[in-house]
Amino acid sequence: MTRGDLRAALRVTKALADAQRVRILMMLQKSELCVCQIVEVLGLAPSTVSKHLSILAAADLVVSRKKGRWAYYRLPDSAAGARPQPPLDWLGKALKDDPQMRADREKLAAVVARRPEDLCREQRATA
C-alpha cells in the first residue's frame, strides 16, 4: 500500500464514519439528487449538508454537477473505478431493513415527487 492509497482509504473510512453521510449515500443509490432534496430528507441546515457532501466528494464517494443555481449529487460510475463498490454494497445490504433507512426511503419518495426548484425556493423562503 502506498502513502496515497492509505490517505484515500482514510478519506473513505472518515466519510463512512458518520450516520448522516451514510444516509446520504443510501439515498443516492437509486438516483441523482439535488442538495435541497437531501436537506429535506435529513432535516439539516443546507450548510451542514454541504459539509457532509464535501467530505463524501473528497473521498470520491459522490460526484456533483451544477444546473443553474442548483447542485446535484450522485454516486460515481462504478466503471470509472473511483467508487469503492464493496463497502457501498455491504452498506446497502446491512442497512436494507434499518428503520432509519426505511423512513428515509419513504420520505425521499415524497420529496422526489416534487420539482427540486420548487423545493429549493421554499427552503430559502423559510430560512
C-alpha positions in Angstrom: 0.0 0.0 0.0 1.4 3.4 -0.9 1.0 6.6 1.1 -1.6 7.8 -1.4 -3.5 4.6 -1.0 -3.5 4.9 2.8 -4.8 8.5 2.5 -7.5 7.5 0.1 -8.6 4.7 2.4 -8.7 7.0 5.4 -10.8 9.6 3.5 -13.3 6.8 2.7 -13.4 5.5 6.3 -13.8 9.0 7.6 -16.7 9.6 5.2 -18.4 6.4 6.2 -17.9 7.1 9.9 -20.9 9.5 10.2 -24.6 8.5 10.2 -25.7 11.5 8.1 -23.2 10.7 5.4 -24.2 7.1 5.3 -27.8 8.2 5.0 -26.8 10.4 2.0 -25.0 7.6 0.3 -28.0 5.3 0.8 -30.3 7.9 -0.7 -28.1 8.3 -3.8 -28.1 4.6 -4.6 -31.2 5.0 -6.7 -30.6 8.3 -8.5 -29.1 11.7 -8.5 -30.5 14.2 -6.0 -30.5 18.0 -5.7 -29.0 19.3 -2.5 -32.4 20.7 -1.5 -33.8 17.1 -1.7 -31.1 15.8 0.6 -31.7 18.7 3.0 -35.4 18.0 3.1 -35.0 14.3 3.9 -32.3 14.8 6.5 -33.9 17.8 8.1 -30.5 19.5 8.5 -29.3 23.0 7.5 -28.1 23.4 3.9 -24.6 24.3 5.2 -24.4 21.1 7.2 -25.5 19.0 4.3 -22.9 20.8 2.1 -20.2 20.0 4.5 -21.2 16.3 4.6 -21.3 16.3 0.7 -17.8 17.9 0.6 -16.4 15.1 2.8 -18.1 12.5 0.6 -16.7 14.2 -2.5 -13.2 14.3 -1.1 -13.4 10.5 -0.6 -14.6 10.1 -4.2 -17.8 8.6 -3.0 -20.0 11.2 -4.8 -19.7 13.5 -7.8 -21.6 16.7 -8.5 -22.9 18.8 -11.3 -24.4 22.3 -11.4 -27.5 23.2 -13.2 -28.2 26.9 -12.9 -28.4 27.6 -9.2 -28.8 24.0 -8.2 -26.2 21.4 -7.4 -26.9 17.7 -8.0 -25.1 14.8 -6.5 -24.8 11.2 -7.5 -22.7 8.1 -6.9 -19.8 7.9 -9.3 -20.0 5.4 -12.1 -18.5 2.1 -10.9 -16.8 1.7 -14.3 -14.7 4.7 -13.6 -13.0 2.8 -10.8 -13.4 5.6 -8.2 -16.3 4.1 -6.5 -15.4 1.7 -3.7 -18.1 -0.8 -4.6 -17.6 -3.4 -1.9 -18.2 -1.1 1.0 -21.2 0.5 -0.6 -22.7 -2.9 -1.5 -22.1 -4.0 2.1 -23.7 -0.9 3.5 -26.7 -1.3 1.2 -27.2 -4.9 2.3 -26.5 -4.2 6.0 -28.9 -1.3 6.2 -31.7 -2.6 3.9 -34.1 -3.2 6.7 -32.9 -0.5 9.1 -35.8 1.6 10.4 -34.0 4.9 9.7 -33.2 3.9 6.1 -36.8 2.8 5.6 -38.0 6.1 6.9 -35.6 7.9 4.6 -36.8 5.9 1.6 -40.4 6.8 2.3 -39.6 10.5 2.8 -37.4 10.6 -0.2 -40.2 9.1 -2.4 -42.4 12.1 -1.4 -39.6 14.6 -1.9 -38.6 13.4 -5.4 -42.2 13.7 -6.5 -41.8 17.5 -6.2 -39.7 19.7 -8.5 -36.3 20.4 -6.9 -36.6 24.1 -8.0 -39.8 24.5 -6.0 -38.4 22.7 -3.0 -35.3 24.9 -3.0 -37.3 28.1 -3.3 -39.5 27.0 -0.4 -36.4 26.2 1.8 -34.9 29.6 1.0 -38.1 31.4 1.8 -38.4 29.7 5.3 -34.7 30.2 6.1 
